Amino acid sequence: MKLNITNKLNKNGTKGVYFIQNRNKWHACISYKNKIYNLGRFENQEDAVEIRKTAEKMIGENFEDWYQEYKKEKKLDRKLDIPIGAVFGRLKVIKETGIKNKQGLYLWECQCECGNVKNVPGSRLVKGYITNCGCSRLNRKKNYPTNKNGTKGVYLSQNKWHACIGYKKKNYHLGRFENKENAVEIRKTAEKMIGEKFEDWYKEYRKKKGTNYIRLSKLSKSGTQGVYLIQNKWYARISYKNKIYHLGCFENKEDAVEIRKTAEKMIGENFEDWYKEYREKKGTNYIRLSKLSKSGTQGVYLIQNKWYARISYKNKIYHLGCFENKEDAVEIRKTAEKMIGENFEDWYQEYRKEKKIDGRLDIPIGAVFGRLKVIEETRTKDKHGNYLWKCQCECGNIKNISGSSLRRGYIKSCGCLRLNRKKNYPTNKSGTQGVCFKKKDQKWYAYITYKKKNYHLGYFENQEDAVEIRKTAEKMIGENFEDWYKVIKNKTAPK
């Protein structure tokens, strides 16, 4: 039974005394050393308040000794009267253990109908929270409304019956079958094997079945799993041991479906060897697939009124250059696709020399980007491979910045622009950052943040004084800030 304790407002005005509505009694308790000690339930409010005040006086070294004596007098440690032989659900009480669990509840030894013996708290038995040793939950089978066949772990997908079983929080696939009866049969066999020997049985079953159970997914538009239409071409792939293997790009759907089915038949110990031979015959490393760009050709993009071409090979991106016309970018992209293979990197090195592609942008000396003015070209690169340009800010600082960041407008200053920018939030009535009005104290409060720490600058009667100390603190930001703050701390410490 749930207890509704009026815990929000203590109407009697005494801490630790509450009225329990379900029992119509007053409850008293006290907290000591992060533990709550129950002082009992009372008919009258006065009795609960009195024992609470007595307990408050005893707080100290002798509190626990006093509480043990008080428990014996009031019999607060009484146990539930549960007769031997009483039945609660599938549990039958055998004897009283006389010991407690972590929560302080007395345990009773009970025997389940399945034969297991278990120690159960008496309150859990009386309230009906525990009615078995756990066997009822394990033997319960759920037939979900979406399971049309009426057997758990058997479902229809892609015009075939799939069987699976869950064991130790893992799903084990039992295979795909043409008939429902075969799927139900293997599922029931797997249920009988649940136990210590299940994993050994499953390994033998997989060897006999000769498959690693291809990952299931929704059907693509082709009607065949693992065959997709991308950029007016048919792509085939297969998943094996949590890896995706690309089978190639085809003009016709039939060719893609055929190679997919061939790969399914090869699933097993020799799959990886077969795949290596297939790749050598195909002579390709299978270009990474992605969504079409606006150009209509993969790897060709329009940036700053120019067409850029690039290609991906062995998890690396190779830039093919920048062109005025879209046709030139598409042409070099198609040429690069044909060269994909063992000789691609040699071809790319020669192509770079001919086109003089080194990733440098043509930025004229003296060009201005925001507050930055380009002084000279450094001919060095940053960790991302972008060429750096030496720039001078309006504040006088000199900094090396990548050309791409300048062109795209990502960097407009040496960092002073961000530091000097002040945000005036609509809730800030003072109009000055770090100065606000405290309604509770009816005073103006000033503070400043330095190295991710808030420094309190004090409370003031006038707004002008708070703004003045804030501006003074801003000027002191630097190496000597902490020394300066120690000097004014005693003068303007918060009250």
CORPE-V668472 format. One record per backbone hydrogen bond with DSSP energy under -0.5 kcal/mol. CO is the residue of the C=O (numbers start at 1). NH is the residue of the N-H. If there is no record, write none. Layout:
# CORPE-V668472
CO:NH  CO:NH
This chain:
# CORPE-V668472
2:4  3:5  4:6  4:21  5:7  9:11  10:13  14:17  16:29  18:20  18:27  19:6  19:21  20:24  20:25  25:20  26:42  27:18  28:39  28:40  30:37  32:35  35:32  35:37  36:38  37:30  40:28  42:26  44:48  45:49  46:50  47:51  48:52  49:53  50:54  51:55  52:56  53:57  54:58  56:59  60:63  62:66  63:67  64:68  65:69  66:70  67:71  68:72  69:73  70:74  71:75  71:76  71:77  75:78  80:82  81:83  83:86  86:93  88:90  88:91  90:113  91:88  92:111  93:85  95:109  99:107  101:104  105:101  106:122  107:97  107:98  108:110  108:120  109:94  109:95  110:118  111:92  112:115  116:112  118:110  118:120  120:108  121:125  122:126  123:127  124:128  124:129  124:130  125:128  131:90  134:138  135:139  136:140  141:143  142:144  144:147  146:148  147:150  151:154  153:164  155:157  155:162  157:160  160:157  160:162  161:177  162:155  163:174  163:175  165:172  167:170  170:167  170:172  171:173  172:165  175:163  177:161  179:183  180:184  181:185  182:186  183:187  184:188  185:189  186:190  187:191  188:192  189:193  191:194  195:198  197:201  198:202  199:203  200:204  201:205  202:206  203:207  204:208  205:209  206:210  206:211  220:223  224:227  226:237  227:222  228:230  228:235  230:233  233:230  233:235  234:250  235:228  236:247  236:248  238:245  240:243  243:240  243:245  244:246  245:238  248:236  250:234  252:256  253:257  254:258  255:259  256:260  257:261  258:262  259:263  260:264  261:265  262:266  264:267  268:271  270:274  271:275  272:276  273:277  274:278  275:279  276:280  277:281  278:282  279:283  279:284  293:296  297:300  299:310  300:295  301:303  301:308  303:306  306:303  306:308  307:323  308:301  309:320  309:321  311:318  313:316  316:313  316:318  317:319  318:311  321:309  323:307  325:329  326:330  327:331  328:332  329:333  330:334  331:335  332:336  333:337  334:338  335:339  337:340  341:344  343:347  344:348  345:349  346:350  347:351  348:352  349:353  350:354  351:355  352:356  352:357  356:358  361:363  362:364  364:367  367:374  369:371  369:372  371:394  372:369  373:392  374:366  376:390  380:388  382:385  386:382  387:403  388:378  388:379  389:401  390:375  390:376  391:399  392:373  393:396  397:393  399:391  399:401  401:389  402:406  403:407  404:408  405:410  405:411  406:409  412:371  415:419  416:420  417:421  422:424  423:425  425:428  427:429  428:431  432:435  434:447  436:438  436:445  437:439  438:442  438:443  443:438  444:460  445:436  446:457  446:458  448:455  450:453  453:450  454:456  455:448  458:446  460:444  462:466  463:467  464:468  465:469  466:470  467:471  468:472  469:473  470:474  471:475  472:476  474:477  478:481  480:484  481:485  482:486  483:487  484:488  485:489  486:490  488:492
